[in-house]
Amino acid sequence: MKNIKNTTSDNICFYMAINQINKNTIKDVCYEAKSNKKVRAVSFNFHTPYPNTSKLALSKTEKQHCCDVIAQMIDEKVPVFNLKNAFPYLIDQKFPTPCHQCLVIENGKISICGRCIDVPNLCSQCGYFFVAEYTLIFGGNRKMILDMLKTYLKYI
């Protein structure tokens, strides 16, 4: 926070991967983003249980609770850069994976998705909000497209 306070940039985005350790701090992160003039928005993801991290993953009930909190923050005009209409798809893991929308370069390897594509069955546990959002948008989901336009136009 000291670095953010001292920066000259006014276009910072907080990124939070929600897991068992920090799931109860969503409101705190949101209110900090809202109160800090240098922070443009906050973006959330759920923890994707990469090998040896499954204990950090959230249950469906916990995901629902987190999405309810994030939705409340959006309703309170907190600058959240996620799409509410994607929440049910994220909670139920009902979005197309692998996404084929992202390009990730890591350790010299180019992938069409994140590291999860290399871990058997991990795509079905993907926690990346943008994956759900973009696959639904590019799949023609009208509610998602309208939500995207409404949300993104605030930040462009």
Secondary structure, 3 states (H helix, E strand, C coil): CHHHHHCCCCCEEEEEEECCCCHHHHHHHHHHHHHCCCEEEEEEEECCCCCCCHHHCCCHHHHHHHHHHHHHHHHCCCCECCCHHHHHHHHHCCCCCCCCCCCEEECCEEECCCHHHHCCCCHHHCCCHHHHHHHHHHCCCHHHHHHHHHHHCCCC
